[in-house]
């Protein structure tokens, strides 16, 4: 089974609108971390936001928020007020702990290509 | 400051060449990583150094040889590569293996 699933290969959004990028995960480890990264065409992976499995509140960082639904094992990224510069590939990633033998490695989803239009 | 630097930005090499990729961070991070990324795919972990010791090698072919000379530097030595090794090579670092990884801009490698 896939540990991280991103079901939207591509998304379009109008400038200034909000957009939600989906991410579901699968782990039996009670201690894990969820990350979102942005990768523009230049190639650099830019860290956006982090949610720990024990965090009670949803993480927010500026225009980015993470809609964390633990029971559903989902960690969707919400980008508010989209800008042209948000056009990029977005990766969801999970770090599992020692319990599952994950060795604290990051497992990435397949990514969602977001295009912001005028 | 969350800057990780990588050199060179681009590299073209023949299958008989020896070259090295370099990664540097001055954030005091004690974990450093090499990833390989093919076009339109997620990054794949290659190596992890934790406190300057190799802690994870994801069964990478021996033509890739990592080196961590000190806590700020990470090298990837390349020898006798194949055309299928052409990819974006990303370096990352984190405070420790459980913390957020910060990536460098990558080296685009083309093997002819």
Interface residues (C-beta under 8 A of the other chain):
Chain A: X33 X35 X37 X42 X43 X44 X45 X46 X47 X50 X91 X95 X97 X103 X104 X105 X106 X108 X109 X110 X111
Chain B: X2 X40 X41 X42 X43 X45 X48 X55 X56 X88 X90 X92 X97 X98 X100 X101 X102 X103 X104 X105 X106 X108
